[in-house]
Structure formats: structure tokens, C-alpha cells
Amino acid sequence: MIKEYNTVREIVGPLMLVEEVEGVKYEELAEIELPNGDLRNGRVLEVNRDRALIQLLEGVIGVNVRETKVRFKGKGMELDVAEDILGRVFDGQGRPIDKGPKIIPEKRLDINSSPINPFARDYPSEFIQTGLSTIDGLNTLVRGQKLPIFSGSGLPHAKMAAQIARQARVLGVEEEFAVVFAAMGITFEEAQFFIQDFQKTGAIERSVLFVNLANDPAIERISTPRFALTAAEYLAFEKDMHVLVILTDMTNYCEALREVSAARQEVPGRRGYPGYLYTDLSSIYERAGRIRGKKGSITQIPVLSMPEDDKTHPIPDLTGYITEGQLVLSRAMHRRGIYPPVDVLQSLSRLKDKGIGEGKTREDHSDVFNQLFAAYARGLEARELEVILGEAALSDIDRIFYRFAEDFERRYIAQEETEDRGIELTLDTGWELMASLPTTELKRIRVAFLEKYLSRFKEKVEEKKEVS
Amino acid sequence: MKPGRIVKVAGPLVVADNMTNTKIYDVVRVSEMKLMGEVIEMRGDEASIQVYEETGGLGVGAPVYPTGEALSVELGPGLIEPIYDGVQRPLNIIMDQAGNRITRGIDIPGLSRDAKWDFKPSVKPGDKVEEGDVLGTVQETVLVLHRVMVPPGVRGTVKKIESGEHVVTDRIAVIEDDNGKDIDITMITRWPVRTPRPYKEKVMPTEPLSTGQRVIDAFFPITKGGTACVPGPFGSGKTVVQHQLAKWADAQIIVYVGCGERGNEMTDVLIEFPQLTDPHSGEPLMLRTILIANTSNMPVAAREASVYTGITLAEYYRDMGYSVALMADSTSRWAEAMREMSGRLEEMPGEEGYPAYLGTRIAEFYERAGKVVCLGKDNRIGALSVIGAVSPPGGDLSDPVVQATLRVVRVFWSLEDKLAYRRHFPAISWLTSYSLYVPNLEEYLLKEYGKEWIDNVESALAILQEEAELEEIVRLVGLDALSPDKRLIMETAKSIREDFLHQNAFDDVDTYSSFEKMVKLMELVLLFHSLAEEALNAGVPVVDIALLPERERIARAKFTPEDKLDEFEKIKDEIRKAFKDLKEKVLAEA
């Protein structure tokens, strides 16, 4: 029999203190009945003798001290899973909100899964083609990786994330895939953008959506990514699917965490965020990966908006320490009309080296990457000089690199939202751009590749010159 | 002993009462799940316990069982094969028993009880032995001869000694102590991780720990028995530097502690290391490596323990007389674990919420490094080097963990994201890094590589320093405005940076550079510089020097395999000839 308590003593911020309780467990789920009969969910944050501290997921409005009743459910938070969750929309606590039929659970899973044994992990090395040159060519994504997008307010991260979800595939194989999408505190319009995009392309059939909007209870957001990842783990490791998880926006998640921490009067770390933010974030991000002997995988693309575009803000900073690289969006490039506005120099994919090369993309990929990167970096230096001195004052070689950087941004980085550029085309575009550089400057490319590829594109460039 | 009773659960912190018969820092087992925990505070009959496993589902009233023993590790043969978590549970065996995820309440001993070891005695009955004396040896792996020692605190006469195949728990010797009491000795000993293992005395470290990384070995060397720290923002290559050291450092034993870092990185180590061969012995590197992995999503309290577990295992091999190097990646995560526990204990915070004792703990940890005369009559020398990565928020070096670390370590390798963006790896800044071991090593280097090497290092650093000053001017007025001799400095500095310091960890040849090769490469760069200076004085235009095709030879020289080092002499001759031709051309024109 479940006991009912009406011994609420304190309600402070999102927290409620109940006294004279017995047998309550840490992290247990609590059900709170309001005076008007409404039911709300809560989670036990602390038990101390006969007192339990409960975090209310859906806000405290309407809760009072005298009449509110609390029941402890004897279990942690769980998600009902079955293969039918594909194509469905849930709220931030894993309850269907799409007016569809009830889910008949195959099983119930605790939303806090145990950590994967590092010994059981399989190293991610399968190239995922996203159709975006800046990712495929320069910051290659592999299956089982966690690669966040560091964005800012007003930048097109949603567009980019949706494009990745739409186009991502592994070359040459047909395998079951799924997209799990978790929205945390984003606006109705942004959420709708994703849902419509998924509907338009039919991707919705292979998607599971967990939506907590900006006007939904903030504290609920703390559970939302965990529900989403529980669904992803089920699909990946029990149903052998390759799952792409998009979490947006992690900044809202961290703020909800800070709210709870402040209400508990914990000693704050940097910028008021709790000292355990790193540990907490890692319990989300580290759920990406591959497991030996399992066919499925979880690839994560968390999106976060950097306050004031500041990469050293605790949220992007701690994220960068856990994830395997980052894609940084640049406001300056966005203003110049370049989509996707990826800041190539600051972006990085740590698992790139294992996912490229012969048999995965193409033998010349690594060399092309190094050369393009170096040339672009040099071009940007020339651009700085140009700003001060004007183009006329540049030396010949600087001018070549200056032009290269312009071309590189317009033709390699920039592409249409609908363009699904194959890896071959991405690499060839790279060669075409490099053909405009003096061959003596292509030091990072092995001679064999220069001979094999460059000649093809040199001719093209020459032809163009003649025509003009 | 009577069990205690839980009165409070808050995250990894559990408070229990009825705990008067427990000592502080004792290990306890919490609830019927037998979760492992450690007592970290005592008030009256209440004990605060940090639990090394997830605490979800624990409630008031559950029992807490004391074990009466401090947090300890098992020491003996068999430490090298497995990969351990932060409290020395073998992850490979956990996987066999519990599947792909680490579930709770698993209790597996650190050393296998079934593995048989061929014990070869080196004493005979009647021998007098004291603590630290070697009783016998076991070939643990091809690379490691495990010395079974008389445990600290034991002395007497050998009464019995076994030989042949034994498991670690078998009695392999009996020692009769001075009071006539028999003491059974097995190959396994336990040691509390928070207590440093004893030694006879510390001595000054005077020998370099060669790492195969040119920027380190040439400019900022670390000694066998030294301490170093590698702070840097994310993406600056901390982990690659740590991995490179673990692969190529010429220590006999490597202990690698992955403390609160990425799961996939540990997997990378697990997959890559068995395939790599040690350049000194030709055997797989894994055969001298101990791995401890407590990834970021594993329980936070066990992360706090992992660095102590690591250093205790390292000290054990040091005591056998080996040179050991410990890499901890990253100590910031360890400090954060301390901060988290301190917050839960509601202690008054110091800087940035870190506990006030942060500096003390860090200092105690690094001070466990050093070159020592080990216990035992043979006065063997062991050394333990400690290299800690630090991950300061935003790369900000004013972070309390960095500052506390810099106060105790003697080598500082400063990683800069600016260099990393330019893809200059290892991104160790030559302007801000330092090594206080340079004077200690002078005698050794002088003997091995001569005065020229020491002078070369000094002049290379001076050129780089001058470049940094000139760069300001170049940014304002352009390279052409510099006088020819200053332009030459810029050219040479570039050559030092790109041809000498830049080292590709992913290139099969360049990933490791022997001391000999490094010395020759430096000679090459500076030979070019001194000849160029002469040529300038003789009236050769600086542009002609900059365009010499021989520079390409220098740029490629680092890819020369270790067995073809005589190539360097040829390149030197070519350079000399090129300059001779240049000068003659100028003379002829005049």
C-alpha cells in the first residue's frame, strides 16, 4: 500500500520539504496531489531522517502547505518503451502528447542508465556523410560520436541540425536508423520548425520527439534529455538501430539545473552554476557511443547557445571538455550571408582521423584536409592585413591566399540548405580550390596524390582563365 | 561489528549513525546492495560517507557495514594485464560478470586469484631479511620482472621458501621474526592508497626522462622522478601529449589514470596500445602499462580515489627499483570531485567553491613522486615521475587548480589554443613553459651530448624569443621593413618552429624522436643559421638564402627513420656546399 503524506512543511522555489516520512528512497519518484485534485510529479533530491526534499518537475503554483498530499511511488523515473515509440511526440516527461494511441510498453526503463563499461565500448570509426562540406570534409562526424554545435542567439543552428538529421547516412549500406529529438525550453516556433521539417521529408516516421517548450515547466527540462536518451538506448542497443540524437538547447537545461542548485542554497561554482555541472553534463553526453557486439549506435548532436558568443562560458567550456570536438558557428560569417556559418578554425572533430581515408572516404582526404586548413588559415591572416593596408598593398603570394580564403568560404563552406553534397564532390571542390594555389605551396599533400588528382583540376582552372 | 544505519542521502554523500566503532577513512559497505563507501567525516556517532557507486534508491534506515580497513589496493603480480576502475576493480572482469554496463554492488578483487605465477626464489632458508628485500621474482610480462618483496614492517630470518607455480594467495615464504614468531608471506600485499609507501631516502633527480617529444626533451625536460603539469583549454591537445608520453617515455612502467575523462578516449588507449611497440624493447607497449579508467560518467567519489589508486600502484613498482611514470588525465576532474564532496559536506568554500584544503591535497599528491633509495639491503634506486594534465575553465591559468599545481611541480608545459588553431602540435608554448630541472640535468647532458648541445638549445630559445619581439614590428610595418639580419632571425625561428618543434603524433616516424636524432636535427637548423649569417656578411641577399632549396631538405629531415640517421651528415654537406656556391656567385658578380 502506498502511504499518503499531508505533512508538507516548506515550499521554496521548485523545492518542497515533506516531514514525518518513512522509507523514502533517494531519487524516488513522488506524486503530488494539489488541493484542486491536479496531479504533479516530483523527484526526491535528499532524504534526511524523517524529511524528504522533493524537486517539483512542473512548478509550484497551486501547491499549499495544508492540503497538498504526497505519495512516494517506490521507484525512480521510468520511460515506457516499445518499438511503437517511433513516429511519436512526447512531452518533457515522456508522456505522449500527439493524441495518438497509448504506448503498450514492451518494458519500462529507468531514465538514469548505468555507465557503459569503457572496456565494453567499441571505438567509433564509421564515417557519417551529412552532405555538409564543412562537416564531412573538415570536421568529420563518425558513428557513436558526440559533436555539439556551439551557436548563439539568432544563428541558424536549428536549420543546420535539421539538415544533418535529414541527410545523415553511412555510405554504401542500408541500415535501420532513427532520430531522437529532445527540445528543452525552445520556442514553439523553433520546435514546430523541426516537427514540420521531419514531417515534410517523412523522417517523422523514424523519429521520436520529446518536447519541453519555453513555457513548459523549467524543472522538467532536467529530465527531458534523460528520457530522450533512454529511448535512444533502447532503439540502438536493443533494436539494433543507428540513432542520431539532437538535444537542443543545452543552455536552457543548464539554467534549470542552476535554478534547483540555487534553491538548495548550494555553494555555487563559476557564474552561479553548481560545482557538479561537469559531472551532470557528462552523465548525458557520455551516453553516446558504440558497444562491442551490438549493431546499433548513438550519435549525439547537442546544440547550445553560447551566452554573448563566449566560448569560455561554463556551459560551452565544460561541454567542450566532454564532447569529441565542437562545431562553432560564427556571427561574422552569418552576417556575410554564408550558410552554414561554421568557424572552421575553431571547430574540431576529435574522431575525424579514425573515420577518413581509404575505404572510408577517399585516400587523399587527410592530406586535402590539412592543406585546405593551412591555406585557409593563411588566407585569413592575409585578410587581416588587407583590412589594415588594402588589397593593393598585399604581396603577390598573400593576394593569392587572400582570394583563396574568399573562394573557400563561398564555394566550399557555403551551400544551400537543401544541398546534399556527396563526399566525392566535397573533396573535388577542395582540389579545385587548391588548384588556384602555386603547386610549390601545396606542401602538406603527398606527391603521389598531387600527381594523381591535381592535374585534373589544374586543367580546369587553366581553361577558365583562358575563357575569361 | 554492528552495522550503522543511514540517516541521510544526498547524491554521493550518505550520513549514517551508530558508527562509533569505525575509523575515519575506513571503507564501509552501504545497504544490502553492499555499495562501497569511505568515511570522510565523523561527528559524535554519525559518519559522513562518500559512496563510490550511484546512490539512487538508498533510503533512511538501511544498514551500513564497517570493514575496519582503510581504502586499500591489492599489490602483487597481475596488475599489468587488466584495466581498473578508480577503486581497483578490473573492468574486463566486470564486463564478463555484469555485461556492458557497470551495475552496482559488484565486488571483484583487484588481482586474479586463479592466475599462476612461476615464482623463482632469490633467498634461501636461514637468510636474514628486512623490509623491502627481494624474496624472489616472477616474470609478470615479457617486459616486467616482478620482484616480490618483504612487506614493510617485517624483518627476521627466512624459515621456508617455495618455488614454482603459485597463485597470489599461496604462502611462498615463512619469515621468523626477532621474537620467534612465524610470519606467512604471500605474493599479495594490501596497502592503503592515501598513505605513501615508505622508502629509505629521497635523492635529487639528475637523469632525464626521455619522452621522444622534441619540444619537451630539448627545451623543457623532465627528470626520472620529476613532476610536470600540462594545463590547457579543450582542443589544445592535452590528451594527445599525455598519450604520447605514455607511449614513448623511457620509463620501465607506465601508469595511466584516465580520471573523469571521455569513455571513447580510454577505448582508444585500449585498442591502440596493444598494437604499438616499445621503441626500446620492441615488445607491445601494453606489457608495461597499467590502466586506470574512471570516465566522467562513472561515480564521482571513485574519481577522487582513482588518482590515489594510480599512484599507489606506481609506488609499488618504484619500490622494486624501477623507473615509473604516472600520467593523470585530468587532475582538474579530481579537484572537482573534491569540490563536489566538500559542497555536500557544507564546508566553507575557498576559491571558486574549491575546498580550502585543495592546495594541500595537490601538494601531497605530487610530493609522492621522486627518485628514492628503496627499502631493502641492496639499496636499489627507484624513480616515480608524475605528469598531471589540468583542464582550467576557458584555458584560464588563474584557475585555483592550476595555481595550486604550479606551486609544487617543477615543469610547466603550457598548451596554447592559439598554437592549436594553427595546427602547431604539440601546442606547447616555447615562450611561457619552463623546466626547473635544467640545472639538475646539465651534468648528465654535458657528459652524453657535449657542450654544443647545451649551447644550441640556448641559442634556439634566444632566437624564438627575439622572433616574438620582432613579430610586433612585422605586424605594424610588414616583413620587408626589417633589416636583413633580423629577417634571417625570422626565417630561422620559423625553421625551428616548423622543422624542429612541430611534431606529428600521427606520423609513424615523427611520432617518436630519439635524443640522438633530436640533437642532429637541431644541429642542422642552426648550421643553416650560422652559415646564413656568414653569407649575409659576405653580401649575399637574404632573399637568396630564403629561397635555397636545401631548406626543404631540413623540413623533411624529421621524417628520417631512426636507423638512417647518417642522412643528416649528407644534408649538412649539401647545405655547406649551397652556401659556398652562393658566396662564390656573389663574389663573381662583384
Chai-1 contact restraints between the chains, C-beta under 6 A:
chainA,res_idxA,chainB,res_idxB,connection_type,confidence,min_distance_angstrom,max_distance_angstrom,comment,restraint_id
A,G23,B,G59,contact,1.0,0.0,6.0,A-B,restraint_1
A,V24,B,G59,contact,1.0,0.0,6.0,A-B,restraint_2
A,K25,B,G57,contact,1.0,0.0,6.0,A-B,restraint_3
A,K25,B,G59,contact,1.0,0.0,6.0,A-B,restraint_4
A,Y26,B,V9,contact,1.0,0.0,6.0,A-B,restraint_5
A,Y26,B,T55,contact,1.0,0.0,6.0,A-B,restraint_6
A,Y26,B,G56,contact,1.0,0.0,6.0,A-B,restraint_7
A,Y26,B,L58,contact,1.0,0.0,6.0,A-B,restraint_8
A,E27,B,G56,contact,1.0,0.0,6.0,A-B,restraint_9
A,E46,B,A10,contact,1.0,0.0,6.0,A-B,restraint_10
A,V47,B,V9,contact,1.0,0.0,6.0,A-B,restraint_11
A,V47,B,G59,contact,1.0,0.0,6.0,A-B,restraint_12
A,V47,B,V60,contact,1.0,0.0,6.0,A-B,restraint_13
A,N48,B,K8,contact,1.0,0.0,6.0,A-B,restraint_14
A,R49,B,V7,contact,1.0,0.0,6.0,A-B,restraint_15
A,G76,B,G56,contact,1.0,0.0,6.0,A-B,restraint_16
A,S114,B,R101,contact,1.0,0.0,6.0,A-B,restraint_17
A,S114,B,I102,contact,1.0,0.0,6.0,A-B,restraint_18
A,S114,B,T103,contact,1.0,0.0,6.0,A-B,restraint_19
A,P115,B,I102,contact,1.0,0.0,6.0,A-B,restraint_20
A,P115,B,N297,contact,1.0,0.0,6.0,A-B,restraint_21
A,P115,B,M298,contact,1.0,0.0,6.0,A-B,restraint_22
A,I116,B,R101,contact,1.0,0.0,6.0,A-B,restraint_23
A,N117,B,L91,contact,1.0,0.0,6.0,A-B,restraint_24
A,N117,B,M95,contact,1.0,0.0,6.0,A-B,restraint_25
A,N117,B,N100,contact,1.0,0.0,6.0,A-B,restraint_26
A,N117,B,I102,contact,1.0,0.0,6.0,A-B,restraint_27
A,P118,B,G263,contact,1.0,0.0,6.0,A-B,restraint_28
A,P118,B,M266,contact,1.0,0.0,6.0,A-B,restraint_29
A,P118,B,T267,contact,1.0,0.0,6.0,A-B,restraint_30
A,P118,B,A293,contact,1.0,0.0,6.0,A-B,restraint_31
A,P118,B,T295,contact,1.0,0.0,6.0,A-B,restraint_32
A,F119,B,I83,contact,1.0,0.0,6.0,A-B,restraint_33
A,F119,B,L91,contact,1.0,0.0,6.0,A-B,restraint_34
A,F119,B,N92,contact,1.0,0.0,6.0,A-B,restraint_35
A,F119,B,M95,contact,1.0,0.0,6.0,A-B,restraint_36
A,A120,B,M95,contact,1.0,0.0,6.0,A-B,restraint_37
A,A120,B,N100,contact,1.0,0.0,6.0,A-B,restraint_38
A,R121,B,G263,contact,1.0,0.0,6.0,A-B,restraint_39
A,R121,B,T267,contact,1.0,0.0,6.0,A-B,restraint_40
A,Y123,B,T267,contact,1.0,0.0,6.0,A-B,restraint_41
A,Y123,B,D268,contact,1.0,0.0,6.0,A-B,restraint_42
A,Y123,B,I271,contact,1.0,0.0,6.0,A-B,restraint_43
A,E266,B,G343,contact,1.0,0.0,6.0,A-B,restraint_44
A,V267,B,G343,contact,1.0,0.0,6.0,A-B,restraint_45
A,V267,B,P349,contact,1.0,0.0,6.0,A-B,restraint_46
A,V267,B,G353,contact,1.0,0.0,6.0,A-B,restraint_47
A,G269,B,G353,contact,1.0,0.0,6.0,A-B,restraint_48
A,G275,B,R339,contact,1.0,0.0,6.0,A-B,restraint_49
A,G275,B,E340,contact,1.0,0.0,6.0,A-B,restraint_50
A,G275,B,G343,contact,1.0,0.0,6.0,A-B,restraint_51
A,G275,B,G353,contact,1.0,0.0,6.0,A-B,restraint_52
A,Y276,B,E340,contact,1.0,0.0,6.0,A-B,restraint_53
A,Y278,B,E336,contact,1.0,0.0,6.0,A-B,restraint_54
A,T279,B,V300,contact,1.0,0.0,6.0,A-B,restraint_55
A,S282,B,S296,contact,1.0,0.0,6.0,A-B,restraint_56
A,S282,B,N297,contact,1.0,0.0,6.0,A-B,restraint_57
A,S283,B,N297,contact,1.0,0.0,6.0,A-B,restraint_58
A,E286,B,G263,contact,1.0,0.0,6.0,A-B,restraint_59
A,E286,B,S296,contact,1.0,0.0,6.0,A-B,restraint_60
A,E286,B,N297,contact,1.0,0.0,6.0,A-B,restraint_61
A,I291,B,N100,contact,1.0,0.0,6.0,A-B,restraint_62
A,T312,B,G394,contact,1.0,0.0,6.0,A-B,restraint_63
A,D317,B,P393,contact,1.0,0.0,6.0,A-B,restraint_64
A,D317,B,G394,contact,1.0,0.0,6.0,A-B,restraint_65
A,G320,B,F234,contact,1.0,0.0,6.0,A-B,restraint_66
A,Y321,B,F234,contact,1.0,0.0,6.0,A-B,restraint_67
A,Y321,B,S391,contact,1.0,0.0,6.0,A-B,restraint_68
A,I322,B,S296,contact,1.0,0.0,6.0,A-B,restraint_69
A,L345,B,Y421,contact,1.0,0.0,6.0,A-B,restraint_70
A,L348,B,G235,contact,1.0,0.0,6.0,A-B,restraint_71
